[in-house]
Amino acid sequence: MTTTRRLAAALAVTATMLAPPARADVAVGDKISDANIDKVKDLISPGLEWCIKRGFPMTVGETKRVEWPRAYKEATEKYSSQVKLSADGRSMENYVAGQPFAKLDPKDPQFVTKIMFNYDYGYVNGLDDTDLRNFDADTGSIADHGPMTIERHFLLDHFRRLFWTGRLYVDPKPEKPNPNGYRAQQGLYPVLEPFDLKGVGA
């Protein structure tokens, strides 16, 4: 993630954390569209607002508690208190596994940077490894009010990601020795369809 993208994401998260609790007159099952988006405008992200205003409706669902994976939670409780940012804020010291910074203080000068490290080391990005096979992807344009127009359809053979640090399930853990000092490495290849791109990968 580039520095600009990190900063933008951090500012968005910070604004959300510091904002007062919002209330809205919505109920489970309500259909939200461009016609009634004001009901939820204070509860959704700018990205969701953009989609709804351009013809992508949203149905309000029940709130559900999202539990951390047990190993991730235990690692956070065990190790987070020892983690510190380097003097330049570009790396962490004493990180082992789990969420690096479990306790955040908005008055901390490094608050935003810590949020981004928490995001980058969150379990939703994967823990030990990720392996996806034979999946589809589409590219195209979105009309001002209407569905996406698919311009190209892709069939991808294999996406794999290996985490070198913060490993919780597969030995060696919590770190797999790597001389380059990488956090993770990944590959997406080969493309199976369309034919003119078959075999391409990254």
C-alpha positions in Angstrom: 0.0 0.0 0.0 1.4 3.4 -1.0 2.0 6.2 1.6 -0.9 8.2 0.1 -3.3 5.3 0.3 -2.3 4.5 3.8 -2.8 8.1 4.9 -6.2 8.4 3.2 -7.4 5.1 4.8 -6.0 6.2 8.2 -7.8 9.5 8.1 -11.1 7.8 7.2 -10.7 5.3 10.1 -9.7 8.1 12.5 -12.7 10.2 11.5 -15.0 7.2 12.1 -13.5 6.5 15.5 -13.7 10.1 16.7 -17.2 10.8 15.4 -20.1 10.7 17.9 -22.4 7.7 17.8 -24.9 8.1 15.0 -28.6 7.3 15.1 -30.9 6.7 12.2 -34.6 5.7 11.7 -33.9 2.4 10.0 -35.0 -1.1 10.7 -33.9 -4.6 9.6 -35.2 -5.2 6.1 -35.4 -1.6 5.0 -34.4 -1.0 1.4 -32.0 2.0 1.0 -31.8 3.6 -2.4 -31.0 7.1 -3.8 -34.5 8.1 -2.9 -34.1 7.6 0.9 -30.3 7.6 1.4 -30.6 10.5 3.9 -31.9 7.9 6.5 -28.5 6.3 6.6 -26.1 9.0 5.3 -24.5 9.4 8.8 -24.0 5.7 9.2 -22.3 4.6 6.0 -19.0 5.3 4.4 -18.5 7.7 1.4 -17.9 4.7 -0.8 -21.3 3.1 0.1 -23.0 6.4 -0.4 -21.5 6.7 -3.9 -22.7 3.2 -4.8 -26.2 3.7 -3.5 -26.6 7.1 -5.3 -25.6 5.4 -8.5 -28.2 2.6 -8.5 -26.9 0.0 -6.1 -29.5 -0.5 -3.4 -28.7 -1.7 0.1 -30.9 -3.8 2.4 -30.4 -3.2 6.1 -29.4 -6.4 7.9 -29.1 -7.4 11.6 -26.1 -6.3 13.5 -23.9 -9.2 14.4 -20.9 -9.5 16.7 -17.7 -10.3 14.8 -15.4 -12.5 16.8 -11.7 -12.6 16.3 -10.1 -16.0 15.6 -9.2 -17.5 19.0 -5.5 -17.8 18.2 -5.3 -14.2 16.9 -7.1 -12.9 20.1 -4.8 -14.8 22.4 -1.7 -13.6 20.5 -2.9 -10.0 20.8 -3.5 -10.4 24.5 0.0 -12.0 25.0 2.2 -9.8 22.8 0.6 -6.4 22.0 1.8 -4.7 25.1 5.5 -5.2 24.0 5.1 -3.8 20.5 6.5 -0.3 19.7 7.0 1.7 16.5 10.5 2.4 15.3 11.7 6.0 15.6 10.8 6.8 12.0 7.4 5.0 12.3 8.1 2.8 9.3 8.4 -0.5 11.1 7.6 -2.2 14.4 9.8 -3.5 17.2 9.1 -6.6 19.2 6.1 -7.7 17.1 5.4 -11.4 17.4 1.7 -12.1 16.3 -1.8 -10.8 16.7 -2.9 -7.2 16.5 0.1 -5.0 17.1 -1.6 -2.1 19.0 -4.5 -3.3 21.0 -4.9 0.0 22.9 -5.1 3.2 20.9 -5.1 6.7 22.2 -6.3 9.5 19.8 -3.9 11.9 21.6 -0.9 9.7 20.6 1.2 11.4 17.9 1.6 8.0 16.3 -2.1 7.2 16.5 -2.8 7.2 12.8 0.3 5.1 12.0 -0.7 2.5 14.6 -4.2 2.2 13.1 -2.6 1.4 9.7 -0.3 -1.2 11.2 -3.4 -2.8 12.9 -5.2 -2.8 9.5 -2.2 -4.3 7.7 -1.7 -7.0 10.4 -5.4 -7.7 10.8 -6.7 -11.3 10.5 -9.0 -10.4 7.6 -5.9 -10.0 5.4 -4.9 -13.6 6.1 -2.7 -15.1 8.8 -0.4 -18.0 7.8 -1.4 -18.3 4.1 -4.1 -17.8 1.6 -5.0 -20.2 -1.3 -7.7 -19.4 -3.8 -8.3 -21.4 -7.0 -10.3 -21.1 -10.2 -12.2 -17.9 -9.5 -13.8 -15.2 -11.6 -13.2 -11.5 -11.9 -14.8 -8.8 -14.1 -13.8 -5.4 -15.2 -16.0 -2.7 -16.6 -17.7 0.6 -16.1 -20.5 1.8 -13.8 -23.2 4.0 -15.3 -24.4 7.0 -13.4 -27.6 5.1 -12.5 -27.5 1.5 -13.5 -25.6 -1.8 -13.2 -22.0 -2.4 -14.1 -21.3 -3.0 -17.7 -18.9 -5.9 -17.9 -16.1 -5.2 -20.5 -13.9 -8.2 -19.7 -14.4 -11.4 -17.8 -11.4 -13.2 -16.3 -11.0 -16.8 -15.0 -8.0 -16.9 -12.7 -6.3 -20.2 -11.9 -4.5 -19.5 -8.6 -4.0 -16.8 -6.0 -1.6 -17.6 -3.2 -0.2 -15.6 -0.4 2.4 -16.6 2.2 2.9 -14.7 5.4 6.4 -14.9 6.9 5.5 -13.2 10.2 2.7 -13.3 12.6 2.0 -17.0 11.9 -0.4 -18.7 14.2 -1.4 -22.1 12.9 1.3 -23.7 10.6 4.8 -24.4 11.7 7.2 -22.7 11.7 5.5 -20.1 13.8 5.3 -17.3 14.7 7.8 -16.5 12.0 9.1 -18.4 9.0 12.8 -17.5 8.3 13.2 -15.3 5.3 16.5 -13.5 4.5 14.7 -10.6 2.7 12.7 -9.6 5.8 9.4 -9.7 4.0 6.0 -9.5 5.8 4.4 -11.6 3.0 4.7 -12.6 -0.6 2.0 -13.4 -3.1 1.3 -14.4 -6.6 -1.7 -14.4 -8.9 -1.3 -16.6 -12.0 -1.9 -17.9 -14.5 -4.9 -16.3 -16.2 -7.0 -19.0 -17.9 -9.4 -16.7 -19.7 -9.6 -14.6 -21.9 -7.5 -16.5 -24.4 -5.4 -13.5 -25.4 -4.1 -13.2 -21.8 -3.8 -16.9 -21.1 -0.7 -17.7 -19.0 -0.2 -14.1 -17.8 0.3 -13.6 -14.1 1.8 -11.4 -11.4 
